[in-house]
Amino acid sequence: MSETGAEPEVPLSGEWQELATGVYRLTTAPAAVNLGLIVGSDSAVLVDTGSTPAQGLAVRRSVASVTDLPLSAVIVTHWHYDHAFGLAAFDDLVTIGHETVRDRISSSEAAEAATELGIDAGSLALPNREIVLAAALDLGGDRRVEVAHIGRGHTEGDLVVVVPDAGVVFVGDLLESAGPPWFGADSVPMEWAATLDGVIGLMTPTVRAVPGHGEPVDREFVFNQRGEIAAVAGEIRRLVEAGVAQSAALSSGSWPYPEQHVAAGIAPGYGALSGLGVKGTRPTLPLA
């Protein structure tokens, strides 16, 4: 749906907050998700879109309260509803997502999420520019935005958006500071920590990372959460090698986060290790 579409506007729950010169954050309901706006001298770029097409339209209109420059592109950090279901409000612009996002938004899982939100799955839009590894956007002046798929983690299609001159990087749900991160059935727990190593590599002591939910964080925070996420992967591997059944893993493990945050990530973790040929090593008695 374009900006002139008929769907009514919905209210936003906050206002744009300037994090650095020309770099803003807006936190929207219902999931308290962080959206980003990056303004150059010629145009602006939006990071993530809100939870519904109507909310996306409200976000688009709110940009005018910050800048009169046109939006040249919209980037979704991953396919989950609170980040990408507002894409339809921007379908006349360049919309950027990882190559996996198209199939995910077209899936039955996305349709179920749309139904729960009270919207028609047919109203969901897809990114019209797919990237595999990286892209760069020139917003004019000295402002350049870099978009990269550093690796898999929260989903298989996580993107990070770097604003080098401002010392800000938007990382979606690869990080959370509002609470523990969430592992899902589409997460890649055995690779997530390595992806955060890439995020750490982008940061200096003065760079701030904007997580999908919560306040911006520094490099030390990222390093600490990376260690906790690595501990989840390590515990999954320990359980597999100890011969613990997948069905018993959640209750048998020692986790750095509440069980409900980890539960959905056990199956993809077990599946990844099985695919690598890792098997349980529980000893058995000799037969002779």
Phi, psi and omega in degrees: 000133180276177182298335181268009180298164188271349184295135185293150177287146175247151181289150174262155187266000182205189178236160179293131180247127181279121180267326177207170183305115178076013179233124189231160175229138173233129178256124185240150172280163005271353188256011181050048183270144177271125170255157180236149174227126182240121187246126174257203179270343182247327185202178181228161179230138177257139176248115183070161200229356186095180195266345181214163174303322179294319178292324176301320178296319178297320177298315181300317180293328182291337179301328180296341177283348182254318184209149174263004176285150181285151168285127178262341181196159175230135181240134172252129183287334173191178194274351187300152193305319186288348180254328192237349186285354174271005186302329184300336179286354185233022190288355174267359180251174169287122178240128192245132174211165175295156184298341180277346188294323182303309181294324182292316180290337178272002188275167176294329179297318177293322178298320178295319178296321178297317179300318179297330179275355180079025178239158180281126179300334178291346179274353181285139179254161180248153173300143178259001172226117181257141175236152179259311184241306188199158174208160178228142181235130178261115181262006179097154184067224178261014186263117178234135179248131180247131180244129185217143168261097183283330182168181182264151181193266177300321169223180177278352185236037180291135173243147170246147183238116187252132174246089191301318185287341182261349182068038181229139174226127176268126189240006181058213184272015167300333177228151170219136175245351177284345182174185179297148176294159181253131171265134180239176177295339178261008178281164178235077190297332183282350181243349189301315182298320179295325176295320177293333172301321177295321177296315179301323179295338178276349190252144168250177178300341182259351180280140176246141176256133177262111182283171178296331181215129178109180184285153174304150187230162179261181184297323180297319177299314181299317180299318181292316179292327174302318179296322178293319179293323175297326179293325176297313179298318180296322179291322176299316179297319179299318180295318178299313183290338176275358179081018179284129180297148179304322182295338182256359189295317185299314182283340182269342187273165174247109191248147178281350182235162173305146186303325183294337177282336186260334195309310186289345180274353183292315182300310178295330176293313177299318181297320180295318181290323176298320179295335177271001179083013178280126182235162176298148182240025181301126183293151177236154178290144176294145179275348180209000000 
